[in-house]
Amino acid sequence: MPHRGNEVRAEEDLAGTVVWPADTRDLSRIGDAWVATATGDFTPDDLTQVRRHFPDRHVTLDGDTITVWPHPTPER
């Protein structure tokens, strides 16, 4: 279920609320990944803001979508 980005708590930040960029329209969680969509295009500053909240994760920007990729699975 999508949520307003500024109202979502991430498990990685249980002590406080993850602050998503102001233009976040929807935020979805798919497994261990987060997908944020904006009303327009996100900026490089928005990407930096999200990366600060997820320093140990791969975070990418593609226009109106920021993806926080899941933790890598261990090799079997």
MARDREN-410990 format. One line per field, with one value per residue (C-alpha): residue number from 1; x, y, z; residue in one letter. Coordinates in steps of 0.001 Angstrom, whole numbers, plus 500000, padded with zeros to 6 digits. Last residue first. Layout:
BEGIN
k	NUM|... .
c1	X|... .
c2	Y|... .
c3	Z|... .
r	A|... .
REM end
This chain:
BEGIN
k	76|75|74|73|72|71|70|69|68|67|66|65|64|63|62|61|60|59|58|57|56|55|54|53|52|51|50|49|48|47|46|45|44|43|42|41|40|39|38|37|36|35|34|33|32|31|30|29|28|27|26|25|24|23|22|21|20|19|18|17|16|15|14|13|12|11|10|9|8|7|6|5|4|3|2|1 .
c1	525095|526119|524615|521670|522389|520407|517429|517638|516520|514870|514206|511689|510594|513646|515658|517578|519419|520181|522458|522301|524709|524230|520403|519236|522086|521363|517820|519098|521734|519048|516909|519949|520401|516843|513606|511480|507841|505104|507631|507803|509621|510453|511813|513435|513574|510454|508720|507955|506077|506223|503998|504031|507494|508036|509276|512088|511727|512353|512810|510967|512764|514397|513292|515434|516404|512827|511661|508850|506553|504802|507036|506558|502780|501947|501506|500000 .
c2	479888|483497|485795|487921|491556|494023|495268|498282|501722|502973|506621|507218|510411|510555|507396|507719|504864|503765|500803|500265|500690|504456|504240|507501|509501|507872|509292|512866|512388|511214|514252|516488|514800|515923|513915|514387|515398|514338|511887|508119|506293|502587|500843|497408|494675|492942|495464|498574|501369|505140|507466|511192|512169|515850|516745|514197|511357|511941|508581|508819|508167|505585|502693|503891|500704|499414|502410|504562|506207|509549|511789|509522|509628|505977|503366|500000 .
c3	498486|498066|500674|499606|498859|500979|499018|496719|497830|494658|493827|491054|489241|486995|487655|490922|492625|496194|497025|500790|503713|503978|503965|505565|504035|500662|500809|501205|498498|496063|496877|496256|492852|492068|491939|488841|489153|491622|493025|493369|496181|495954|499055|499013|501693|500406|498201|500206|498522|498838|496903|496124|497333|496416|499921|499813|502349|506035|507736|511037|514281|516550|514349|511434|509567|509966|507954|509282|506756|507253|505096|502099|501898|501750|499025|500000 .
r	R|E|P|T|P|H|P|W|V|T|I|T|D|G|D|L|T|V|H|R|D|P|F|H|R|R|V|Q|T|L|D|D|P|T|F|D|G|T|A|T|A|V|W|A|D|G|I|R|S|L|D|R|T|D|A|P|W|V|V|T|G|A|L|D|E|E|A|R|V|E|N|G|R|H|P|M .
REM end
